[in-house]
Amino acid sequence: MKIETLTVGSFAMNSYLVMDTASRESLFIDPGAESDRLIRKANELEADVRFVLNTHCHIDHAAEIATVIKAFKAPYLIHQADLSLLHSLKDQGTFFGIPVSEIPEVSRYVQHGDILKLGKLECVILHTPGHSPGGISVLIEDAVFVGDCLFYDSIGRTDLPGGNYDQLIRSITANLLTLPDSTTVYPGHGPATSVGREKANNPFLKTH
C-alpha cells in the first residue's frame, strides 16, 4: 500500500491518495481543494482512481471535489447522513469565502461495515459521526483515515451544524480506540498519530 498525503487549501486539509501498489487501483479521500494539484499528482503516480470519497461534507473537504470526480470519472461516495451538508456546500462557501466548483452527484451511499476493494486491499467503512452526522472513517490494513473525527492530541469540533460531542466521543471509543494500538491514524488536519498514542495522551479521551 502506498499513501500519498497532500495538504491543500486555506484550512490546510489533508487529502489522501491510497494506492494498491500492485494494481495501482486507488482511493482518493477528501480531495476538496487545489484540485489541479491533486489531479496532477495522481496522474504523476499513474493512479487508477477507482473511488472518490468524502469523510464528511464540510467546505474544506469538498469545495473542489466535483472537479476531481470528473477528471477520473470515478464514483463519488459519502454517508447519506451528510447529504444535507453536501447540498449546503455553496452556502458554506459563501460563509467562508471559498468558491465551490459545483455540487457533485452522489454515486453511492456507504454504510458502516461496507468494504471497497482496491486490488488486494480491503477498505472498511466505519461510521464515526459527531463532527458531522455522516462522518466516516476508512480502515485499510494498519491505517485508518478519520477525517475530522480524531486528531493528534485533539478531537473534531462539534459546534458546527449537525455536530454532537457525546456522539463523537462514542464514535471514537467504539470504532477507533478498539483498533490495535499500532494502527496509524491519518486525520483531516495536522500530523498523523496512532491509536495507542491517542489512548495514552489525548486529553479529550482521558476519562473514556
WOQUIPE-V372007 format. One record per backbone hydrogen bond with DSSP energy under -0.5 kcal/mol. CO is the residue of the C=O (numbers start at 1). NH is the residue of the N-H. E is the energy in kcal/mol with one decimal. If there is no record, write none. Layout:
BEGIN
co->CO nh->NH e->E
co->CO nh->NH e->E
END
This chain:
BEGIN
co->2 nh->4 e->-0.5
co->2 nh->19 e->-2.9
co->3 nh->5 e->-0.6
co->4 nh->6 e->-0.5
co->4 nh->17 e->-2.5
co->6 nh->8 e->-0.6
co->6 nh->15 e->-3.1
co->8 nh->13 e->-2.5
co->9 nh->12 e->-1.7
co->12 nh->190 e->-0.5
co->13 nh->8 e->-3.0
co->13 nh->15 e->-0.7
co->15 nh->6 e->-2.9
co->16 nh->18 e->-0.6
co->16 nh->29 e->-3.4
co->17 nh->4 e->-2.6
co->17 nh->19 e->-0.5
co->18 nh->27 e->-2.5
co->19 nh->2 e->-2.6
co->19 nh->21 e->-0.8
co->20 nh->24 e->-3.1
co->24 nh->48 e->-3.0
co->25 nh->20 e->-2.7
co->26 nh->50 e->-2.8
co->26 nh->51 e->-1.2
co->27 nh->18 e->-2.8
co->27 nh->29 e->-0.6
co->28 nh->30 e->-0.6
co->28 nh->53 e->-2.9
co->29 nh->16 e->-2.0
co->30 nh->32 e->-2.0
co->32 nh->64 e->-2.3
co->34 nh->38 e->-2.0
co->35 nh->39 e->-2.8
co->36 nh->40 e->-2.3
co->37 nh->41 e->-2.4
co->38 nh->42 e->-2.3
co->39 nh->43 e->-2.2
co->40 nh->44 e->-2.4
co->41 nh->45 e->-2.0
co->42 nh->47 e->-2.6
co->43 nh->46 e->-1.2
co->47 nh->49 e->-1.1
co->48 nh->26 e->-2.6
co->48 nh->50 e->-0.6
co->50 nh->75 e->-0.8
co->51 nh->28 e->-2.6
co->52 nh->77 e->-2.7
co->53 nh->30 e->-3.2
co->53 nh->55 e->-0.5
co->55 nh->136 e->-2.2
co->58 nh->61 e->-1.4
co->58 nh->62 e->-0.9
co->59 nh->62 e->-0.7
co->59 nh->63 e->-2.0
co->62 nh->65 e->-1.1
co->63 nh->101 e->-1.8
co->63 nh->102 e->-0.5
co->64 nh->67 e->-0.8
co->64 nh->68 e->-1.1
co->65 nh->69 e->-2.5
co->66 nh->70 e->-2.2
co->67 nh->71 e->-2.0
co->68 nh->72 e->-1.7
co->69 nh->73 e->-1.1
co->69 nh->74 e->-1.3
co->75 nh->52 e->-2.5
co->76 nh->107 e->-2.2
co->76 nh->108 e->-1.7
co->77 nh->54 e->-2.1
co->78 nh->110 e->-2.4
co->79 nh->82 e->-2.2
co->80 nh->83 e->-2.0
co->82 nh->86 e->-2.2
co->83 nh->87 e->-2.4
co->84 nh->88 e->-0.9
co->85 nh->88 e->-0.6
co->86 nh->89 e->-1.6
co->88 nh->92 e->-2.7
co->89 nh->93 e->-2.9
co->90 nh->94 e->-2.2
co->91 nh->95 e->-2.1
co->92 nh->96 e->-2.3
co->93 nh->97 e->-1.2
co->93 nh->98 e->-2.3
co->97 nh->99 e->-0.5
co->99 nh->101 e->-0.5
co->102 nh->104 e->-0.7
co->108 nh->78 e->-1.4
co->108 nh->110 e->-0.6
co->111 nh->114 e->-2.3
co->114 nh->125 e->-2.9
co->116 nh->123 e->-3.0
co->118 nh->121 e->-3.0
co->121 nh->118 e->-2.3
co->122 nh->124 e->-0.6
co->122 nh->141 e->-0.6
co->123 nh->116 e->-2.6
co->123 nh->125 e->-0.5
co->124 nh->139 e->-2.9
co->125 nh->113 e->-3.3
co->126 nh->128 e->-0.7
co->126 nh->137 e->-2.8
co->130 nh->164 e->-2.9
co->132 nh->130 e->-1.5
co->132 nh->135 e->-1.4
co->135 nh->128 e->-2.2
co->137 nh->126 e->-2.9
co->138 nh->140 e->-0.6
co->138 nh->145 e->-2.6
co->139 nh->124 e->-3.0
co->140 nh->143 e->-1.7
co->142 nh->184 e->-2.6
co->143 nh->140 e->-3.2
co->144 nh->146 e->-0.6
co->144 nh->186 e->-2.9
co->145 nh->138 e->-2.2
co->146 nh->149 e->-1.8
co->147 nh->188 e->-3.2
co->149 nh->156 e->-1.9
co->151 nh->153 e->-0.6
co->151 nh->154 e->-1.4
co->154 nh->151 e->-2.5
co->160 nh->163 e->-2.6
co->164 nh->168 e->-2.3
co->165 nh->169 e->-2.5
co->166 nh->170 e->-2.2
co->167 nh->171 e->-2.4
co->168 nh->172 e->-2.5
co->169 nh->173 e->-2.7
co->170 nh->174 e->-2.6
co->171 nh->175 e->-2.3
co->171 nh->176 e->-0.6
co->172 nh->176 e->-1.7
co->172 nh->177 e->-3.0
co->176 nh->179 e->-1.8
co->180 nh->183 e->-2.2
co->181 nh->196 e->-2.5
co->183 nh->195 e->-2.1
co->184 nh->144 e->-2.8
co->184 nh->186 e->-0.6
co->185 nh->187 e->-0.7
co->185 nh->193 e->-2.2
co->186 nh->146 e->-1.9
co->186 nh->147 e->-0.6
co->188 nh->14 e->-3.1
co->193 nh->185 e->-2.8
co->194 nh->198 e->-2.2
co->195 nh->199 e->-2.3
co->196 nh->200 e->-1.9
co->197 nh->201 e->-2.4
co->198 nh->202 e->-1.7
co->202 nh->205 e->-1.7
co->203 nh->206 e->-0.6
co->205 nh->208 e->-1.6
END
